[in-house]
Amino acid sequence: MGAQSASVIVSSGYSLIFTHVDPEKHAHVMSPCWPEYERESLSVVESRLSRLLGCQYPVIQTAMGWIADANLVAATGRAGGFGFLAGAVMSPEDVARSIAEIRCQTDAPFGVNFHMYTPRAKQIVDICIAEQIRAVSYSRSPDPATIERFKAAGIICIPTVGALKHALKAVQLGADALVIQGSEGGGHTGQVATSILVPQVSASVTVPLAAAGGFRDGRGLVAALSLGADGIAMGTRFLLTQESPVPEATKRIYLETAPERIIVSAALDGMPQRMVLNNQLQSLISASSLVVLVRAVKNAFSLSRQTGDSPWALLKSGWRMYRAGDQSLSATMMSANAPMMIQEAVVHGRPDSGILPSGQIAGLIEDLPTVNSLVSSIVSEALATIEKLGKVGVLDASVAASTAHLPEDGSQ
Ligand SMILES: Cc1cc2nc3c(=O)[nH]c(=O)nc-3n(C[C@H](O)[C@H](O)[C@H](O)COP(=O)(O)O)c2cc1C
């Protein structure tokens, strides 16, 4: 069958394009209640975000330390989304090895997340440039010279921000697109909810935006588009997939936790972070300053043994962050807590003695799909939702027509 194509403009810069697809391969995205022409043709959803990143769908799998590994990133790329490798917790050697592994598994474009203040960040930057990866993500902006290097190499810069002022600064520094993370989101997070932050930022910048924090499905994708974003970025939803390397025992805790028990606290590393409120987090919250300090020093030595970076190198990177005004002194002291205690849960599979960073959306997630079926179902549900909303619009119009004769004061 030849390719068919039709286009429905949903919002500026966003369109649904229906083309022919292999019905067997995409059987899972074809709802039996869809109109005949859609079932035969369909289904590509694209936006200026997906066009910029070079992926099929405007769905980003964000970086998550020890979780967004080569396998998860490759699975996301194969499914038509765009994955970021969690380079911020990797050595430069591991980043290079993971890039090669992803490329063995897929031709799809992908990105690398890095943290400018880790001791060997510059080597990771060099690798990203030498390997010509498609995009980099970061939450603390690198210096302007580094951003300039990425841009000169044609690498897309897409930082994550949690406040309007950070969005404006990031764009001024050269960001090509932004991930706008509302307070519902997992890991370090801001104070403004996604439903407020996304329209606020979209009214102030012109670069493509991915909304993050609280997304899991196609209805969320449509909601994000209606708020002014060009797609969605998700962490927790990808953590809870078959390909995610998180051990089953820990995944089970995520699946069983209610949204109100996924809270924001600065008790782990001195910065507001959204996590599952388990006994370990509760004990951090109630600990005295002395206990916190002793634990932080112990974790700093464990981290130094693990990464091969000397305690002195770790201290120096913390100090640079403090000097740059990016974090408080207490957060600098506690910064080794997060990697050690998160690994306990997400790598070693001991959720009771570790910390589980999580978006609040984990409270609404009940399954562990493959990445392919997750991305496909997001796309099909987004299309079905738009169709349903179109019908609501027609219904409203007919209601309006049938009630046009009624008096304005509402009396019958
Ligand atoms: C377990 C976990 C680990 C994370 N690690 C990182 C990280 O290493 N670097 C980063 O920039 N963001 C990290 N994040 C934040 C995510 O990339 C993403 O912005 C966030 O999860 C989006 O919100 P959602 O969980 O509601 O989808 C992490 C989030 C989680 C849940």
The ligand as an SDF file (V2000), in Angstrom:
LIG
                    3D

 31 33  0  0  0  0  0  0  0  0999 V2000
   15.1980    7.7000   40.2620 C   0  0  0  0  0  0  0  0  0  0  0  0
   15.4410    9.0190   39.5950 C   0  0  0  0  0  0  0  0  0  0  0  0
   16.7430    9.4020   39.2930 C   0  0  0  0  0  0  0  0  0  0  0  0
   16.9930   10.6360   38.6580 C   0  0  0  0  0  0  0  0  0  0  0  0
   18.2710   10.9660   38.3110 N   0  0  0  0  0  0  0  0  0  0  0  0
   18.5080   12.0930   37.5800 C   0  0  0  0  0  0  0  0  0  0  0  0
   19.8160   12.3830   37.0920 C   0  0  0  0  0  0  0  0  0  0  0  0
   20.7790   11.6390   37.2960 O   0  0  0  0  0  0  0  0  0  0  0  0
   19.9940   13.5360   36.3690 N   0  0  0  0  0  0  0  0  0  0  0  0
   18.9500   14.3770   36.0990 C   0  0  0  0  0  0  0  0  0  0  0  0
   19.1460   15.4090   35.4350 O   0  0  0  0  0  0  0  0  0  0  0  0
   17.6820   14.1170   36.5440 N   0  0  0  0  0  0  0  0  0  0  0  0
   17.4530   13.0000   37.2580 C   0  0  0  0  0  0  0  0  0  0  0  0
   16.1640   12.6970   37.6650 N   0  0  0  0  0  0  0  0  0  0  0  0
   15.0420   13.5530   37.2220 C   0  0  0  0  0  0  0  0  0  0  0  0
   14.4490   12.9850   35.9120 C   0  0  0  0  0  0  0  0  0  0  0  0
   15.3950   13.0580   34.8800 O   0  0  0  0  0  0  0  0  0  0  0  0
   13.1790   13.7280   35.4380 C   0  0  0  0  0  0  0  0  0  0  0  0
   13.4640   15.0960   35.2670 O   0  0  0  0  0  0  0  0  0  0  0  0
   11.9840   13.5190   36.3480 C   0  0  0  0  0  0  0  0  0  0  0  0
   11.9200   12.1720   36.7630 O   0  0  0  0  0  0  0  0  0  0  0  0
   10.6890   13.8990   35.6400 C   0  0  0  0  0  0  0  0  0  0  0  0
    9.5680   13.7230   36.4620 O   0  0  0  0  0  0  0  0  0  0  0  0
    8.6690   12.3720   36.4930 P   0  0  0  0  0  0  0  0  0  0  0  0
    9.4250   11.4330   37.3650 O   0  0  0  0  0  0  0  0  0  0  0  0
    7.3680   12.8020   37.0700 O   0  0  0  0  0  0  0  0  0  0  0  0
    8.5500   11.8560   35.0930 O   0  0  0  0  0  0  0  0  0  0  0  0
   15.9100   11.4870   38.3380 C   0  0  0  0  0  0  0  0  0  0  0  0
   14.5920   11.0970   38.6460 C   0  0  0  0  0  0  0  0  0  0  0  0
   14.3500    9.8720   39.2480 C   0  0  0  0  0  0  0  0  0  0  0  0
   12.9270    9.4630   39.5300 C   0  0  0  0  0  0  0  0  0  0  0  0
  1  2  1  0
  2  3  1  0
  2 30  2  0
  3  4  2  0
  4  5  1  0
  4 28  1  0
  5  6  2  0
  6  7  1  0
  6 13  1  0
  7  8  2  0
  7  9  1  0
  9 10  1  0
 10 11  2  0
 10 12  1  0
 12 13  2  0
 13 14  1  0
 14 15  1  0
 14 28  1  0
 15 16  1  0
 16 17  1  0
 16 18  1  0
 18 19  1  0
 18 20  1  0
 20 21  1  0
 20 22  1  0
 22 23  1  0
 23 24  1  0
 24 25  2  0
 24 26  1  0
 24 27  1  0
 28 29  2  0
 29 30  1  0
 30 31  1  0
M  END
$$$$
